[in-house]
Amino acid sequence: MAQLSYVVIDDDTLRKFRTGHVLADILRIRPKSNLQLVAARMFYATPDLMQDFSRTFRGERKLKGTHPKIYSRFDRYIEEQYAQENQPKRVLLLVFRGDRAIDDVLEIVGSPRGSPNIDGTTIRGTYGGFNTSKNGRVTYFEPVVFIPNDPKTSNRGIGLFEDYAQDHPQGTLESLFDWNAEIKKIQSMGLLEKFQERVYARTGIQPKDQDLPSNVQNSIFMVKPPVNGKHPHFPGVFLPYLAGLGRNIIGVHYFHMSVGDFNNFYGHLKDGALREKPEEFDGLCQMFTGYPSDASEALLTPDPDHACFAFIYQGPYIIPIIRDIVGPTNPTKWQPGQIRHDFGRNIQMNAVHATGDPNDYSRERDTIGSNGPQFSNTIQELLK
C-alpha cells in the first residue's frame, strides 16, 4: 500500500535562495523508487500554524542514532524562528506518495532531527547545520526542511496543512512582504546600487531608490507538463536562474489544468498568434491537458505527465526581469544562459511559461487560483 510523506521547506532556506537546489535533489528520479510529487503549496507560516505543526511530531517514532536532545531543540527552533517578532515567514509544503515514501524522503533529506553524523550525501548534510558542545548540548541547529519519519506523523502534518488551506484557498501571499522594508534591508547591506545595476542590465530601466517599492510586480513562472513528466527535477534546476535580491516566491502551485483552465490561460492565442493555426492551438491544449481544446472542462485525473508546476514571484520590475531570464517566445532570439535556450526545443516545447505583463498576470493568477480547491481535494482523497 502506498504511503504519504512530505517535505516542508523552511523559511530560512527560502530566504537563502536554496529552494531550487533542495527541490532538484528531492524531485530527482531514483532507481528502485516510485516516489512521486502529488501536491505543493506555499503557506504563510504564522506562529499559530507553526506551533500546531510542531505538535504533530509528538509521539513520533525516534530513529536510532538521533541525538537525544534534538527533539527539544527542534521545538525551540520553531518557537523562536516563527515567533511574532520574526514575521513575516513562509514555508513550502511538498506532498509525496510512494511504496516507501517515508524512508525514501528520509534517505534524501537525512535524519529528521539532525545527527552528529550528517554528511554531504543528504540535503541536511549539504545545507544543514548541527553542532554540540563538549557536554552534548545542542548549540546550533539549522534543519533546512522538516519531514516526518512515520506514517501517523506524516498524516497529522499533511492534514493540518489541508485544514489551514481551507481558510486560505488561493495560496498566494501577495500582501506578505512590506517592500519599503525589503528595499531598506537591501540598502542596509550596501547592495542597493548593485541591485539597481542588475535591474538595468535585465530590463534597460534605470530605477531610482524611491521608484523600487512603487514598481513591485507579480509574475508567474510555470514549468510546463512535458518537463515535469520526463524531468521532474528540472523545476529545481530552473529556480537558481531566477534567484536574487528583490525576487521573492510568494506562491507555489502544483496542479492539473482542465480544458477550461487552458482556454482561460491561453485562449488569447486562439484569436491572436495562432489564429491561422488551429492545429497548433489544439496541440498546445493536448500538451497541457491531454485533451483537445473542445473537450469537456472537467478536471483531469491527476497525471504527472500533465502536471503544471507554477511559482509566483514578487519584486520590483519582476515581470521584465523574469522574461529576460526565461528568454523570448521566438526561438531564433534565445540567448545562451536563458532557460529556453538551455532547455527548450522549439516555440511550443520551450520548457516554461513566464508572465508577459501585469494584465496577463491577473488573468493567469485567476486561472491558477481557480485550482485552489484542487490542493485540498487532492489531499482529502489521499488521506482516505
MIFI-247358 format. One record per residue (C-alpha): z, y, x. Coordinates in Angstrom, 3 decimals. Each point is the difference from the previous one (the first is absolute). Last residue first. Layout:
BEGIN
<pt up="Z" north="Y" east="X"/>
...
END
This chain:
BEGIN
<pt up="2.792" north="8.453" east="-8.848"/>
<pt up="0.438" north="2.257" east="3.060"/>
<pt up="-3.720" north="0.111" east="0.787"/>
<pt up="-0.942" north="1.107" east="-3.511"/>
<pt up="2.584" north="2.777" east="-0.015"/>
<pt up="-1.176" north="1.131" east="3.450"/>
<pt up="-3.650" north="0.202" east="-1.067"/>
<pt up="0.818" north="1.835" east="-3.237"/>
<pt up="2.196" north="2.477" east="1.885"/>
<pt up="-2.719" north="0.748" east="2.550"/>
<pt up="-2.736" north="0.082" east="-2.663"/>
<pt up="2.006" north="2.547" east="-1.991"/>
<pt up="-1.065" north="2.732" east="2.472"/>
<pt up="-3.669" north="-1.007" east="-0.236"/>
<pt up="-0.750" north="3.118" east="-2.025"/>
<pt up="1.320" north="1.872" east="3.011"/>
<pt up="-2.941" north="-1.284" east="2.038"/>
<pt up="-2.395" north="1.504" east="-2.515"/>
<pt up="2.069" north="3.170" east="-0.386"/>
<pt up="0.178" north="0.371" east="3.768"/>
<pt up="-3.781" north="-0.368" east="0.300"/>
<pt up="-0.651" north="2.699" east="-2.600"/>
<pt up="2.494" north="2.428" east="1.538"/>
<pt up="-1.221" north="-0.775" east="3.511"/>
<pt up="-3.632" north="0.670" east="-0.868"/>
<pt up="0.938" north="3.513" east="-1.131"/>
<pt up="1.817" north="0.571" east="3.305"/>
<pt up="-3.094" north="-0.946" east="2.071"/>
<pt up="-1.639" north="-3.042" east="1.601"/>
<pt up="2.756" north="-2.611" east="-0.221"/>
<pt up="-0.464" north="-2.843" east="2.480"/>
<pt up="-1.411" north="-3.499" east="-0.579"/>
<pt up="0.015" north="-2.802" east="2.558"/>
<pt up="-1.935" north="-2.869" east="1.585"/>
<pt up="-3.530" north="1.449" east="0.042"/>
<pt up="-1.706" north="-2.939" east="-1.720"/>
<pt up="-1.847" north="2.214" east="-2.475"/>
<pt up="-1.652" north="2.489" east="2.401"/>
<pt up="-0.344" north="-2.607" east="2.744"/>
<pt up="2.035" north="-2.124" east="2.421"/>
<pt up="3.403" north="1.647" east="0.341"/>
<pt up="2.741" north="-0.817" east="2.537"/>
<pt up="-0.306" north="2.341" east="3.017"/>
<pt up="-2.443" north="2.474" east="-1.528"/>
<pt up="1.813" north="0.019" east="-3.327"/>
<pt up="3.362" north="0.504" east="1.698"/>
<pt up="-1.193" north="2.911" east="2.154"/>
<pt up="0.496" north="-0.460" east="3.746"/>
<pt up="-3.701" north="-0.115" east="0.735"/>
<pt up="-1.870" north="2.335" east="-2.400"/>
<pt up="-1.587" north="-0.790" east="-3.360"/>
<pt up="-2.861" north="2.299" east="-1.011"/>
<pt up="-2.665" north="-2.687" east="-0.468"/>
<pt up="2.476" north="-1.928" east="-2.182"/>
<pt up="-0.075" north="2.718" east="-2.725"/>
<pt up="3.347" north="-0.043" east="-1.824"/>
<pt up="1.647" north="2.176" east="2.636"/>
<pt up="2.660" north="-1.164" east="2.474"/>
<pt up="3.535" north="-1.305" east="-0.510"/>
<pt up="1.773" north="2.337" east="2.439"/>
<pt up="-2.030" north="2.999" east="-1.182"/>
<pt up="0.645" north="-0.835" east="-3.649"/>
<pt up="3.689" north="-0.370" east="0.843"/>
<pt up="0.185" north="3.530" east="1.429"/>
<pt up="-2.176" north="1.455" east="-2.772"/>
<pt up="2.438" north="-1.284" east="-2.670"/>
<pt up="3.229" north="0.585" east="1.968"/>
<pt up="-0.426" north="3.762" east="0.279"/>
<pt up="3.805" north="0.332" east="0.233"/>
<pt up="1.710" north="-3.304" east="-0.860"/>
<pt up="0.172" north="-2.886" east="-2.439"/>
<pt up="-1.385" north="-3.515" east="0.279"/>
<pt up="-0.463" north="-2.615" east="-2.722"/>
<pt up="-0.636" north="-3.508" east="1.293"/>
<pt up="-2.135" north="-2.380" east="-2.060"/>
<pt up="-0.494" north="-3.748" east="0.469"/>
<pt up="-2.618" north="-1.287" east="-2.435"/>
<pt up="-0.141" north="-3.696" east="-0.862"/>
<pt up="-3.189" north="-1.856" east="-0.899"/>
<pt up="0.032" north="-2.880" east="2.522"/>
<pt up="3.800" north="-0.173" east="-0.334"/>
<pt up="-0.420" north="-1.058" east="-3.647"/>
<pt up="2.264" north="1.119" east="-2.821"/>
<pt up="-1.648" north="-1.047" east="-3.302"/>
<pt up="-2.006" north="3.082" east="-0.710"/>
<pt up="1.100" north="2.664" east="-2.405"/>
<pt up="-1.889" north="0.182" east="-3.281"/>
<pt up="-2.714" north="2.675" east="-0.179"/>
<pt up="-2.596" north="-2.520" east="-1.156"/>
<pt up="-3.315" north="-0.037" east="1.877"/>
<pt up="-2.541" north="2.847" east="0.126"/>
<pt up="0.632" north="0.780" east="3.685"/>
<pt up="-0.634" north="-3.561" east="1.143"/>
<pt up="3.027" north="-2.143" east="0.950"/>
<pt up="1.805" north="-1.055" east="3.200"/>
<pt up="2.064" north="3.186" east="-0.123"/>
<pt up="-0.621" north="2.081" east="3.134"/>
<pt up="-3.084" north="-1.715" east="1.445"/>
<pt up="-1.467" north="-0.693" east="-3.437"/>
<pt up="0.376" north="3.683" east="-0.864"/>
<pt up="-1.814" north="0.993" east="3.184"/>
<pt up="-2.779" north="-2.451" east="-0.795"/>
<pt up="-0.315" north="1.494" east="-3.481"/>
<pt up="-0.330" north="3.487" east="1.516"/>
<pt up="-2.580" north="-1.346" east="2.450"/>
<pt up="-1.995" north="-1.565" east="-2.852"/>
<pt up="0.092" north="3.293" east="-1.877"/>
<pt up="-1.840" north="1.777" east="2.855"/>
<pt up="-1.687" north="3.104" east="-1.440"/>
<pt up="3.302" north="1.583" east="-1.024"/>
<pt up="1.749" north="-1.340" east="3.090"/>
<pt up="0.852" north="3.362" east="1.635"/>
<pt up="0.821" north="1.688" east="-3.316"/>
<pt up="0.182" north="-1.305" east="-3.548"/>
<pt up="1.204" north="-3.451" east="1.041"/>
<pt up="1.847" north="1.496" east="2.967"/>
<pt up="2.328" north="1.918" east="-2.332"/>
<pt up="1.153" north="-3.360" east="-1.386"/>
<pt up="1.753" north="-0.845" east="3.276"/>
<pt up="3.696" north="0.210" east="-0.885"/>
<pt up="-0.187" north="0.040" east="-3.793"/>
<pt up="-2.720" north="-2.677" east="-0.008"/>
<pt up="2.046" north="-2.097" east="2.419"/>
<pt up="3.139" north="0.314" east="-2.125"/>
<pt up="-1.953" north="-1.145" east="-3.055"/>
<pt up="-1.360" north="-2.980" east="1.946"/>
<pt up="3.576" north="-0.855" east="0.842"/>
<pt up="1.217" north="0.796" east="3.475"/>
<pt up="2.496" north="-2.302" east="1.682"/>
<pt up="3.037" north="1.511" east="1.696"/>
<pt up="1.928" north="0.609" east="3.186"/>
<pt up="1.288" north="3.575" east="-0.328"/>
<pt up="1.765" north="2.104" east="2.620"/>
<pt up="1.287" north="3.540" east="-0.527"/>
<pt up="1.346" north="2.991" east="1.904"/>
<pt up="-1.365" north="-0.731" east="3.486"/>
<pt up="0.597" north="3.087" east="2.145"/>
<pt up="-2.572" north="1.730" east="2.198"/>
<pt up="1.395" north="3.215" east="1.478"/>
<pt up="0.412" north="-1.473" east="3.462"/>
<pt up="-2.191" north="-3.006" east="0.701"/>
<pt up="-1.111" north="-3.445" east="-1.085"/>
<pt up="-3.403" north="-0.341" east="-1.653"/>
<pt up="-1.684" north="-2.202" east="2.636"/>
<pt up="3.308" north="-1.893" east="0.243"/>
<pt up="-0.495" north="-0.965" east="-3.680"/>
<pt up="-3.273" north="-1.887" east="0.497"/>
<pt up="1.360" north="-3.076" east="1.817"/>
<pt up="2.709" north="-0.407" east="-2.649"/>
<pt up="-2.618" north="0.078" east="-2.738"/>
<pt up="-1.931" north="-2.516" east="2.144"/>
<pt up="2.632" north="-2.761" east="-0.298"/>
<pt up="-1.592" north="-1.528" east="-3.113"/>
<pt up="-3.331" north="-0.587" east="1.782"/>
<pt up="-2.226" north="-2.022" east="-2.324"/>
<pt up="1.424" north="0.891" east="-3.420"/>
<pt up="1.512" north="3.388" east="0.865"/>
<pt up="-3.251" north="1.087" east="1.667"/>
<pt up="-2.200" north="-1.119" east="-2.893"/>
<pt up="2.374" north="1.741" east="-2.464"/>
<pt up="-0.153" north="3.580" east="1.368"/>
<pt up="2.753" north="1.692" east="1.980"/>
<pt up="0.946" north="3.216" east="-1.783"/>
<pt up="1.022" north="3.327" east="1.520"/>
<pt up="0.974" north="2.277" east="-2.864"/>
<pt up="0.621" north="3.645" east="0.859"/>
<pt up="2.628" north="2.538" east="-1.008"/>
<pt up="-0.120" north="3.625" east="1.123"/>
<pt up="2.289" north="2.564" east="1.633"/>
<pt up="-1.837" north="3.300" east="0.435"/>
<pt up="2.839" north="2.359" east="-0.950"/>
<pt up="2.344" north="-1.696" east="2.501"/>
<pt up="-2.481" north="0.558" east="2.878"/>
<pt up="-1.171" north="3.547" east="-0.654"/>
<pt up="3.195" north="1.695" east="1.248"/>
<pt up="-0.476" north="-1.336" east="3.510"/>
<pt up="-3.665" north="1.036" east="0.095"/>
<pt up="-2.744" north="-2.580" east="-0.420"/>
<pt up="-3.242" north="-0.025" east="2.018"/>
<pt up="-2.240" north="-2.279" east="-2.072"/>
<pt up="-2.782" north="-1.923" east="1.776"/>
<pt up="1.322" north="-3.137" east="-1.702"/>
<pt up="1.002" north="-2.599" east="2.593"/>
<pt up="0.217" north="2.171" east="3.113"/>
<pt up="1.484" north="2.882" east="-1.982"/>
<pt up="2.754" north="-2.188" east="-1.458"/>
<pt up="0.652" north="-1.394" east="3.490"/>
<pt up="0.342" north="3.501" east="1.443"/>
<pt up="2.430" north="0.942" east="-2.765"/>
<pt up="2.153" north="-3.038" east="0.842"/>
<pt up="-0.075" north="0.907" east="3.707"/>
<pt up="1.185" north="3.499" east="-0.840"/>
<pt up="2.765" north="-1.356" east="-2.227"/>
<pt up="1.269" north="-2.532" east="2.520"/>
<pt up="3.033" north="1.757" east="1.454"/>
<pt up="2.359" north="-2.471" east="-1.663"/>
<pt up="1.473" north="2.831" east="-2.074"/>
<pt up="-3.510" north="0.872" east="-1.219"/>
<pt up="-0.628" north="-3.534" east="-1.263"/>
<pt up="3.368" north="0.092" east="-1.762"/>
<pt up="-0.822" north="3.405" east="-1.485"/>
<pt up="-3.245" north="-1.461" east="-1.357"/>
<pt up="1.967" north="-2.782" east="-1.724"/>
<pt up="2.505" north="2.498" east="-1.463"/>
<pt up="-2.760" north="2.086" east="-1.572"/>
<pt up="-1.559" north="-3.293" east="-1.017"/>
<pt up="2.952" north="-1.095" east="-2.109"/>
<pt up="-0.832" north="-3.684" east="-0.396"/>
<pt up="0.624" north="-2.295" east="-2.981"/>
<pt up="-2.065" north="1.838" east="-2.617"/>
<pt up="-3.089" north="-2.237" east="0.124"/>
<pt up="1.938" north="-3.255" east="0.239"/>
<pt up="-2.599" north="-2.322" east="-1.553"/>
<pt up="1.406" north="-3.098" east="-1.733"/>
<pt up="-1.538" north="0.849" east="-3.372"/>
<pt up="2.315" north="-2.214" east="-2.071"/>
<pt up="3.331" north="1.529" east="1.100"/>
<pt up="2.557" north="-1.248" east="-2.554"/>
<pt up="-1.502" north="-3.504" east="-0.139"/>
<pt up="-0.336" north="0.124" east="3.788"/>
<pt up="3.796" north="-0.098" east="0.353"/>
<pt up="0.187" north="-3.282" east="-1.896"/>
<pt up="-2.776" north="-1.423" east="2.193"/>
<pt up="1.869" north="1.145" east="3.097"/>
<pt up="3.131" north="-1.863" east="-1.080"/>
<pt up="-1.960" north="-3.121" east="-0.929"/>
<pt up="-1.560" north="-0.160" east="3.466"/>
<pt up="3.442" north="0.250" east="1.608"/>
<pt up="1.625" north="-2.596" east="-2.245"/>
<pt up="-2.978" north="-2.364" east="0.386"/>
<pt up="0.167" north="0.155" east="3.789"/>
<pt up="3.767" north="-0.471" east="0.117"/>
<pt up="-0.346" north="-3.090" east="-2.185"/>
<pt up="-2.904" north="-1.366" east="2.052"/>
<pt up="1.752" north="0.170" east="3.404"/>
<pt up="-0.466" north="2.065" east="3.145"/>
<pt up="-0.712" north="3.426" east="-1.437"/>
<pt up="-1.865" north="2.783" east="1.838"/>
<pt up="0.676" north="3.616" east="1.025"/>
<pt up="-2.275" north="1.823" east="2.422"/>
<pt up="0.297" north="1.950" east="3.259"/>
<pt up="3.624" north="-1.287" east="0.410"/>
<pt up="1.277" north="2.609" east="2.483"/>
<pt up="3.575" north="-0.825" east="1.029"/>
<pt up="2.063" north="1.533" east="2.776"/>
<pt up="3.631" north="-0.438" east="1.047"/>
<pt up="0.746" north="-3.436" east="-1.477"/>
<pt up="3.440" north="-0.896" east="1.333"/>
<pt up="0.027" north="-3.124" east="2.183"/>
<pt up="2.815" north="0.993" east="2.389"/>
<pt up="-2.505" north="0.879" east="2.717"/>
<pt up="-1.873" north="2.288" east="-2.394"/>
<pt up="-2.903" north="-1.137" east="-2.123"/>
<pt up="-3.600" north="1.129" east="-0.323"/>
<pt up="-2.746" north="-0.668" east="-2.570"/>
<pt up="-3.229" north="1.946" east="-0.341"/>
<pt up="-3.205" north="-0.802" east="-1.806"/>
<pt up="-3.642" north="0.660" east="0.866"/>
<pt up="-1.219" north="-2.999" east="1.996"/>
<pt up="2.769" north="-2.546" east="-0.539"/>
<pt up="0.354" north="1.167" east="-3.565"/>
<pt up="-3.680" north="-0.639" east="-0.661"/>
<pt up="0.171" north="-3.355" east="1.753"/>
<pt up="-1.336" north="-1.425" east="3.287"/>
<pt up="1.360" north="2.864" east="2.113"/>
<pt up="3.542" north="-1.331" east="0.206"/>
<pt up="3.178" north="-0.207" east="-2.072"/>
<pt up="2.800" north="-2.093" east="1.518"/>
<pt up="2.959" north="2.298" east="-0.700"/>
<pt up="-0.795" north="-0.439" east="-3.699"/>
<pt up="-0.979" north="2.282" east="-2.846"/>
<pt up="0.875" north="-0.297" east="-3.664"/>
<pt up="-2.966" north="-1.858" east="-1.491"/>
<pt up="-0.822" north="-1.662" east="3.333"/>
<pt up="-3.629" north="0.553" east="0.949"/>
<pt up="-2.835" north="1.634" east="-1.930"/>
<pt up="-2.808" north="-2.567" east="0.267"/>
<pt up="2.221" north="-3.101" east="0.046"/>
<pt up="2.141" north="1.344" east="-2.853"/>
<pt up="-3.083" north="0.773" east="-2.088"/>
<pt up="-1.249" north="-3.573" east="0.426"/>
<pt up="3.462" north="-1.443" east="-0.674"/>
<pt up="0.389" north="1.761" east="-3.355"/>
<pt up="-3.642" north="-0.467" east="-1.044"/>
<pt up="-0.150" north="-3.700" east="0.759"/>
<pt up="-2.330" north="-1.114" east="-2.826"/>
<pt up="-1.260" north="3.569" east="-0.370"/>
<pt up="0.466" north="3.274" east="-1.861"/>
<pt up="0.583" north="3.447" east="1.456"/>
<pt up="1.370" north="3.316" east="-1.276"/>
<pt up="-0.314" north="3.177" east="2.097"/>
<pt up="2.435" north="2.835" east="-0.753"/>
<pt up="-0.360" north="3.348" east="1.788"/>
<pt up="3.080" north="2.178" east="0.398"/>
<pt up="0.338" north="3.756" east="-0.281"/>
<pt up="2.661" north="2.578" east="0.863"/>
<pt up="0.730" north="3.583" east="-1.017"/>
<pt up="2.888" north="0.097" east="0.747"/>
<pt up="2.432" north="-0.161" east="2.916"/>
<pt up="2.804" north="1.925" east="-1.725"/>
<pt up="-0.150" north="-2.367" east="-2.967"/>
<pt up="0.631" north="-3.081" east="2.130"/>
<pt up="-2.938" north="-2.290" east="0.760"/>
<pt up="0.562" north="-0.339" east="3.731"/>
<pt up="3.797" north="-0.174" east="-0.216"/>
<pt up="0.495" north="-2.491" east="-2.860"/>
<pt up="-2.992" north="-2.084" east="1.030"/>
<pt up="1.211" north="-0.259" east="3.610"/>
<pt up="3.565" north="-0.663" east="-1.105"/>
<pt up="-1.076" north="-3.007" east="-2.040"/>
<pt up="-1.985" north="-1.353" east="2.970"/>
<pt up="2.931" north="0.580" east="2.334"/>
<pt up="2.211" north="-2.062" east="-2.325"/>
<pt up="-2.538" north="-2.821" east="0.165"/>
<pt up="-0.563" north="0.353" east="3.751"/>
<pt up="3.582" north="-0.854" east="0.901"/>
<pt up="-0.454" north="-3.767" east="0.313"/>
<pt up="-3.209" north="0.234" east="2.109"/>
<pt up="-2.513" north="-2.410" east="-1.523"/>
<pt up="-0.291" north="-3.227" east="1.983"/>
<pt up="-0.177" north="-2.306" east="-3.011"/>
<pt up="-1.281" north="1.816" east="-3.053"/>
<pt up="2.362" north="1.210" east="-2.659"/>
<pt up="-1.005" north="-0.841" east="-3.591"/>
<pt up="0.337" north="3.100" east="-2.166"/>
<pt up="3.214" north="0.407" east="-1.984"/>
<pt up="-0.402" north="3.756" east="-0.124"/>
<pt up="-3.573" north="0.969" east="0.902"/>
<pt up="-0.790" north="1.521" east="-3.426"/>
<pt up="2.859" north="2.474" east="0.582"/>
<pt up="-2.002" north="1.895" east="2.611"/>
<pt up="-2.765" north="0.558" east="-2.571"/>
<pt up="2.501" north="1.510" east="-2.437"/>
<pt up="1.121" north="2.340" east="2.779"/>
<pt up="-3.642" north="0.771" east="0.722"/>
<pt up="-0.826" north="0.869" east="-3.600"/>
<pt up="3.100" north="2.178" east="-0.402"/>
<pt up="-0.560" north="1.880" east="3.282"/>
<pt up="-3.596" north="0.761" east="-1.059"/>
<pt up="-2.852" north="-1.725" east="1.818"/>
<pt up="-2.966" north="1.507" east="-1.861"/>
<pt up="-2.130" north="-3.101" east="-0.258"/>
<pt up="-3.379" north="-1.147" east="1.331"/>
<pt up="-1.668" north="-3.037" east="-1.547"/>
<pt up="-1.724" north="-3.184" east="1.061"/>
<pt up="-0.840" north="-3.219" east="-1.847"/>
<pt up="-1.500" north="-3.470" east="0.596"/>
<pt up="-0.295" north="-0.292" east="3.783"/>
<pt up="-0.731" north="-3.600" east="0.920"/>
<pt up="1.718" north="-2.523" east="2.256"/>
<pt up="-2.145" north="-3.133" east="0.074"/>
<pt up="1.129" north="-1.032" east="3.479"/>
<pt up="-1.358" north="-2.848" east="2.133"/>
<pt up="-1.758" north="2.406" east="2.366"/>
<pt up="0.922" north="3.681" east="-0.421"/>
<pt up="-1.879" north="2.761" east="-1.788"/>
<pt up="1.218" north="3.444" east="1.085"/>
<pt up="1.785" north="1.871" east="-2.792"/>
<pt up="3.399" north="0.324" east="1.710"/>
<pt up="-1.417" north="0.981" east="3.385"/>
<pt up="-2.447" north="2.565" east="-1.366"/>
<pt up="2.644" north="1.423" east="-2.316"/>
<pt up="2.489" north="0.583" east="2.835"/>
<pt up="-2.611" north="1.724" east="2.165"/>
<pt up="-1.166" north="2.112" east="-2.938"/>
<pt up="3.505" north="1.081" east="-0.996"/>
<pt up="1.024" north="1.044" east="3.505"/>
<pt up="-0.614" north="3.681" east="-0.719"/>
<pt up="3.560" north="0.904" east="1.076"/>
<pt up="0.773" north="1.377" east="-3.449"/>
<pt up="-0.986" north="-3.254" east="-1.724"/>
<pt up="2.131" north="-2.064" east="2.384"/>
<pt up="2.979" north="2.286" east="-0.638"/>
<pt up="-0.526" north="-0.362" east="-3.746"/>
<pt up="0.388" north="-3.790" east="0.276"/>
<pt up="-2.793" north="-2.378" east="-0.984"/>
<pt up="1.216" north="-2.428" east="-2.653"/>
<pt up="-1.484" north="-3.461" east="0.575"/>
<pt up="0.057" north="-2.520" east="-2.800"/>
<pt up="0.214" north="-3.676" east="-0.821"/>
<pt up="-1.154" north="-2.164" east="-2.873"/>
<pt up="-0.246" north="-3.768" east="0.131"/>
<pt up="-2.746" north="-2.352" east="-1.147"/>
<pt up="0.950" north="-3.417" east="-1.337"/>
END
